Amino acid sequence: MVRPSMLLALGALAATAVACAPASETTTQTNSAAPSASGAASSACAKESLALKTPGKLTIGTDKPAYEPWFNDDDPANGKGFESAVAYAVAGQMGFAEGDVTWATVKFDSAFAPGAKQFDFDVNQVSVTPERAKVVDFSKGYYTVKQAVVALDGSKVAAATDLAGLKDAKIGVQVGTTSLQAVKDVIQPSAELNVYNEQIDAVNALKNKQVDAVVVDLPTAFYVTAAQVENSKIVGQFGTASGVPEVFGAVFEKGSPLVSCVNEAIDKLTASGELAKIETEWLGSAAGAPELK
């Protein structure tokens, strides 16, 4: 859970892979490139009334490295990349200026583990699931995602046109991700899965031909093919076994009073069209992969 800019490689896709945080998490101050505050929240969510980890500051967690297209140049504080841009847009709606936002380094699977958090909320391509929601709270979804299969050009897997064509593939995937569960539930491969602690390890396994394919979220797949693995292609995309869309949500400590305020901000960004604009800017090419059924 991942690096050169996809803007150069893909044109419409501006920049792109998914991840146990220690109690002591590092924080970095935002820099001046980030968007400024753009609106005030309701009185119930007024900045001065919020219960924050650091009074007057909004602390947002994410993993390091912070991968594209979700972030840019491994710097969440620059306001570039889809999740960085969404985070600052949410912060602005809540009344926070760029200088009032700090970032905490939080490993992917630690963000939704039980227990107290060192962040106010976390954005790190974390899918909302009933199991995770038992121990953390989530915001409304800010992105609807599908999984994608990446293989080397010319391989038998690269020629697959449906899910059945992936049954015998040796697939690499990262532990603790919805990609792993999707492979088990949807593809149901006959071969044993190759499960890796970090997504970059799965990508390297594909590069070294140790696996036939990797499964990652769709925007990350575009980054893998454009910047990480030469002569690779997106075989296709697929949804969940249940048919219920998978969404990414901001993660909160269980019982956090900030959830409703972030939801209010997301609602405003959705209604204004700003959220759609951010998605188009940073994830605009993601619709082009064929559907696998």
Salt bridges, closest charged atoms under 4 A:
ASP63 OD1 - LYS107 NZ 3.80
ASP74 OD2 - LYS64 NZ 2.93
ASP100 OD2 - LYS47 NZ 2.67
ASP100 OD1 - LYS57 NZ 3.99
ASP137 OD1 - LYS254 NZ 3.06
GLU198 OE2 - LYS107 NZ 3.14
GLU253 OE1 - LYS53 NZ 2.78
GLU264 OE2 - LYS268 NZ 3.50
ASP267 OD2 - LYS140 NZ 2.83
GLU291 OE2 - LYS146 NZ 2.84
